[in-house]
Amino acid sequence: PRDSVVAEYAAPFVAVGDAERFGVSEKVFRAARISDAVGVSGLEYIEDPQSGITQVLGNPAALDTVRFPRNTIRVGYGDCDDTTALMCSLFESVGIGTAIMTSPGHVFMAFDTGEPEQNIWLFESETTAAIAHAGTVWLPYETTILHEGFLASWEEGSRLYKRYAPEGAIEFLPISDERDRFPAIPLETASFSVTPPPAILADPLYDDSVGAIRETLYVRSVDELESNVASQSNRRQVRTWNQIGILHGQFDEPRAAERAFERAIDIDPDYTASYVNLANLNIISGNGRAALEWLDEADERRSGTVIATLLRAQAEFLLGNQSGAAQQMALLERRAPDLAAQYPHLTGSTAGRASEAQSRPSLPWAVDDE
């Protein structure tokens, strides 16, 4: 159930500024902020002695108990299903969609980054995994080691997912779907209050997490791509420089991104993906007119790609041309309705304007010529 006690606990950690520095969805950093706040709170993993999850899963005669999230915060401990319920509740209270996940003998979770699924490769590394679901990217996340930091929780969730998903042994249960099947239990007013840890305690672990996210998803990935590019064919080099540019753009290094995209174009002037990505780079910086110029360059070589149409709508929106944005979205809805549905703020509808006020999703990058 939605719980005001949990919402009040999460409230101090809603606003984070790192999404403004990085192109990664704000929801990733919001999740990391909440995760690390709980991580420094002293929450302990203790298996339920009456009905531990290892005794319950796979045993239809057994019945597990799951503590309400407010009580897990209050007592400061819980097993994997208790901590999963807690973190799902905390994330949901600040607008982050979640899913319960199970593997043999264990319960963990995933959360929705809001990133379009075309960007999934940006979240995949040797130690991290991502899941495409309903058009967006979800990250698997382990809730019993929060004291080790957000990245460790993501990496352990990724390990479980990589280990069991190929066997079909992962269950993925979005909370939004389960709420439709099982209405929320009404909660009485709490007889106690919970106090979130002060920022002076939570900030160091969160700062470490931001650095670890950047190192894992950006620095190592760029180093690996650059080390391979010299031995590649021209066609492969073009794609690699384009990927390097995307990574620079995603992590707020616009000049480095621009140079990488231009290197790809130098090798193959007809490689439209890099023109489209230069447009995206200008959209991120708020320059809609320059974005349209790059999209015109792309259209001269190959017109009407799906991502270019979406970016053209966003560029028109930045320039205040709502009707032009809506026209591009009408084209997109005919060709890629699932993608168009993720950007209601570009359609001009009342619901779209409300969505824009809350959170604008990231735009997809063109990984290769469509």
C-alpha positions in Angstrom: 0.0 0.0 0.0 1.0 3.6 -0.5 2.2 4.9 2.9 2.6 8.5 4.1 5.2 7.4 6.6 7.4 6.0 3.8 6.8 9.0 1.6 7.9 11.4 4.4 11.0 9.3 4.8 11.9 9.5 1.1 10.9 13.2 0.7 14.3 14.8 1.6 16.0 12.8 -1.1 13.8 13.6 -4.1 15.7 16.6 -5.5 19.0 15.7 -6.9 21.2 17.7 -9.3 23.3 15.0 -11.0 20.8 14.4 -13.8 21.5 18.0 -14.8 25.2 17.1 -15.1 24.7 13.8 -16.8 22.3 12.8 -19.5 21.2 9.8 -17.5 17.6 9.9 -16.3 17.1 11.7 -13.1 15.3 8.6 -11.7 18.7 6.8 -11.6 20.2 9.4 -9.3 17.0 9.7 -7.3 17.1 5.9 -6.7 20.7 6.1 -5.8 20.1 8.9 -3.4 17.3 7.0 -1.6 19.3 3.7 -1.7 22.3 5.3 -0.1 20.3 7.1 2.5 18.8 3.8 3.6 22.3 2.2 3.3 23.7 4.5 6.0 20.6 4.1 8.3 21.9 0.9 9.8 19.2 -1.4 8.2 20.3 -5.0 8.7 19.5 -8.1 6.8 18.1 -10.8 9.1 16.2 -13.8 7.7 12.7 -14.4 9.2 13.2 -17.2 11.7 9.6 -18.4 11.4 9.3 -18.3 7.6 12.6 -17.5 5.9 12.4 -17.0 2.1 14.7 -20.0 1.5 12.1 -22.2 3.2 9.1 -20.7 1.4 10.0 -20.4 -2.3 9.0 -23.5 -4.1 7.0 -24.9 -1.2 3.3 -24.4 -1.9 2.4 -25.5 1.7 4.5 -22.7 3.2 3.3 -19.2 3.9 5.7 -16.3 4.2 5.1 -13.0 6.1 6.2 -9.6 4.8 6.5 -6.7 7.1 4.9 -3.4 6.2 7.7 -1.0 4.9 7.0 1.5 7.7 7.7 -1.2 10.3 10.9 -2.3 8.5 12.1 1.3 8.8 11.1 1.4 12.4 12.7 -1.9 13.6 15.8 -1.4 11.4 16.0 -5.0 10.0 14.3 -7.5 7.7 14.8 -10.3 5.3 15.0 -10.0 1.5 11.2 -9.8 1.0 10.9 -7.1 3.7 13.7 -5.0 2.3 12.4 -5.4 -1.2 8.9 -4.2 -0.1 10.6 -1.3 1.6 12.6 -0.2 -1.3 9.8 -0.6 -3.8 7.6 1.5 -1.5 10.3 4.2 -1.2 10.9 4.4 -4.9 7.2 4.3 -5.8 6.6 7.2 -3.4 8.8 9.5 -5.4 7.5 8.4 -8.8 9.9 5.6 -9.7 8.1 2.5 -11.1 9.3 -0.8 -9.5 8.9 -4.5 -10.0 9.3 -7.5 -7.6 11.7 -10.1 -9.0 12.4 -13.6 -7.8 15.2 -16.0 -8.4 15.5 -19.5 -6.9 15.4 -19.0 -3.1 15.5 -15.2 -3.2 13.4 -12.0 -3.7 14.9 -8.8 -5.2 13.6 -6.0 -7.4 14.0 -3.8 -10.4 13.2 -0.1 -11.0 12.2 1.9 -14.1 14.9 4.4 -15.2 12.4 6.1 -17.6 15.1 5.8 -20.3 13.9 4.7 -23.7 14.8 1.1 -24.4 16.9 2.2 -27.3 19.4 3.4 -24.7 19.7 0.1 -22.9 23.3 -0.5 -24.0 24.3 2.5 -22.1 23.5 0.7 -18.8 25.1 -2.6 -19.7 28.7 -3.4 -18.7 30.7 -6.4 -17.5 29.2 -6.0 -14.1 25.8 -4.4 -14.8 22.7 -5.5 -16.6 19.5 -3.8 -17.7 16.1 -5.0 -18.7 13.8 -3.7 -21.5 10.2 -3.6 -20.4 7.2 -1.7 -21.8 9.5 0.5 -23.8 11.8 1.7 -21.0 15.0 0.5 -19.3 14.8 -1.2 -15.9 17.7 -1.9 -13.6 17.8 -5.1 -11.4 18.6 -4.2 -7.8 19.5 -6.2 -4.7 18.1 -4.8 -1.4 20.0 -6.7 1.3 23.4 -5.0 0.8 22.4 -1.3 0.7 25.2 -0.4 3.1 27.7 -1.2 0.3 26.3 1.5 -1.9 24.0 1.8 -4.9 26.3 0.4 -7.5 27.0 -2.7 -5.4 23.2 -3.3 -5.1 22.8 -2.9 -8.9 25.7 -5.2 -9.6 24.4 -7.9 -7.3 20.9 -7.6 -8.9 22.6 -7.8 -12.3 24.5 -10.9 -11.3 21.3 -12.7 -10.2 19.6 -11.6 -13.4 22.4 -12.8 -15.7 22.7 -16.0 -13.8 19.0 -17.0 -13.8 17.3 -15.2 -16.7 18.8 -17.5 -19.4 17.2 -20.4 -17.6 13.8 -18.7 -17.4 14.1 -18.8 -13.6 13.4 -15.0 -13.1 10.0 -13.7 -12.2 9.3 -10.1 -13.1 6.2 -8.6 -11.4 5.6 -4.8 -12.0 4.0 -3.2 -9.0 1.6 -1.3 -11.2 0.2 -4.6 -12.6 0.0 -6.2 -9.1 -2.0 -3.2 -7.8 -4.6 -3.8 -10.4 -4.9 -7.5 -9.3 -4.5 -6.9 -5.5 -6.0 -3.6 -4.2 -4.0 -1.9 -1.5 -4.6 -2.7 2.1 -5.9 0.4 4.0 -3.4 1.5 6.6 -4.2 3.1 10.0 -2.4 6.3 11.0 1.0 5.3 12.3 1.5 5.5 16.1 5.2 6.3 15.5 7.3 8.5 13.3 10.5 7.7 11.4 13.4 10.0 10.8 15.6 9.8 7.7 19.3 9.9 8.2 20.7 13.5 7.9 22.4 14.5 4.7 25.8 14.7 6.4 25.7 11.0 6.8 24.0 10.1 3.5 26.0 12.4 1.2 29.4 10.6 1.3 28.0 7.3 0.2 25.9 9.0 -2.5 28.9 10.9 -3.7 30.8 7.6 -4.0 27.9 6.2 -5.9 27.8 9.0 -8.4 31.6 8.5 -9.0 31.1 4.8 -9.3 28.3 5.2 -11.9 30.5 7.5 -14.0 33.5 5.2 -13.8 31.5 2.0 -14.7 29.2 3.3 -17.4 31.4 6.0 -18.9 35.2 5.9 -18.2 35.7 2.2 -18.6 33.4 2.0 -21.6 35.1 4.8 -23.4 38.6 3.4 -22.6 37.5 0.0 -24.0 36.0 1.4 -27.2 39.0 3.7 -27.8 41.5 0.8 -27.3 39.7 -1.2 -30.0 39.1 1.4 -32.7 42.5 1.4 -34.4 42.2 -2.3 -35.4 38.7 -2.0 -36.8 37.5 -1.6 -40.4 36.3 1.8 -41.5 32.7 0.8 -41.1 33.2 -0.5 -37.6 35.3 2.6 -36.7 32.4 4.8 -37.7 30.0 3.0 -35.4 32.6 3.0 -32.6 33.3 6.7 -32.8 29.5 7.3 -32.8 29.2 5.2 -29.6 32.1 7.1 -28.0 30.3 10.3 -28.8 27.1 9.1 -27.3 28.9 8.2 -24.0 30.5 11.6 -23.9 27.2 13.3 -24.5 25.4 11.1 -21.9 27.9 12.2 -19.3 28.0 15.9 -20.0 31.2 16.2 -22.0 29.7 18.0 -25.1 33.0 19.0 -26.7 34.4 15.5 -26.6 31.1 14.2 -27.9 31.1 16.7 -30.8 34.6 15.7 -31.7 33.8 12.0 -31.7 30.7 12.4 -33.9 32.7 14.6 -36.3 35.3 11.8 -36.6 32.6 9.4 -37.5 31.4 11.8 -40.2 34.9 12.4 -41.5 35.2 8.6 -42.1 31.8 8.3 -43.7 30.0 11.6 -44.5 26.8 9.7 -45.3 26.6 8.1 -41.8 23.4 9.8 -40.6 23.4 8.5 -37.0 26.1 11.0 -36.0 24.2 13.9 -37.6 21.2 12.9 -35.6 23.3 12.7 -32.4 24.8 16.1 -33.0 21.2 17.3 -33.1 20.5 15.6 -29.8 23.6 17.2 -28.3 22.2 20.6 -29.2 18.8 19.7 -27.8 20.4 18.8 -24.5 22.1 22.3 -24.4 18.7 23.9 -25.4 19.7 25.0 -28.9 16.7 23.9 -30.9 17.7 25.9 -34.1 21.1 24.2 -34.4 19.5 20.9 -33.7 17.1 21.4 -36.7 20.1 22.3 -38.9 21.8 19.0 -38.1 18.5 17.1 -38.7 18.2 18.8 -42.1 21.8 17.5 -42.8 20.7 14.0 -41.8 17.5 14.2 -43.9 19.5 15.1 -47.0 21.2 11.7 -46.7 18.3 9.7 -45.4 15.0 11.2 -44.5 12.4 10.4 -41.9 14.2 8.1 -39.5 12.2 7.4 -36.3 14.7 9.0 -33.9 15.2 12.0 -36.2 11.5 12.6 -36.2 11.3 12.5 -32.4 14.3 14.9 -32.1 12.7 17.3 -34.7 9.6 17.4 -32.5 11.7 18.2 -29.4 13.6 20.9 -31.3 10.4 22.5 -32.4 9.1 22.3 -28.9 12.3 24.1 -27.6 11.7 26.9 -30.1 8.1 27.3 -28.9 6.5 25.9 -32.0 4.0 23.6 -30.4 2.1 22.9 -33.6 5.3 21.9 -35.4 6.1 19.6 -32.5 2.6 18.1 -32.7 2.9 17.5 -36.4 6.2 15.6 -36.0 4.6 13.6 -33.2 1.7 12.6 -35.4 4.2 11.2 -37.9 6.0 9.4 -35.1 2.8 7.9 -33.7 2.0 6.3 -37.1 5.5 4.7 -37.3 6.4 4.0 -33.7 3.4 4.5 -31.4 5.2 2.9 -28.4 8.1 5.4 -28.7 5.7 8.3 -29.2 3.7 7.4 -26.1 6.8 8.1 -23.9 6.8 11.8 -24.8 3.3 13.1 -24.2 4.6 16.6 -23.5 5.4 17.0 -27.2 1.8 16.3 -28.4 0.3 19.5 -26.9 -2.2 17.6 -24.7 -3.1 18.7 -21.2 -1.9 15.4 -19.9 1.3 15.9 -21.8 2.0 19.3 -20.3 1.4 17.9 -16.8 3.9 15.1 -17.6 6.4 17.6 -18.9 6.1 19.6 -15.6 6.9 16.5 -13.6 9.8 14.8 -15.5 10.9 14.9 -19.1 12.3 11.5 -20.3 15.7 11.4 -22.0 15.8 11.3 -25.8 17.2 8.2 -27.5 20.5 8.3 -29.2 21.0 6.9 -32.7 23.3 3.9 -32.1 23.6 3.2 -35.8 21.9 4.1 -39.1 18.3 3.0 -38.9 
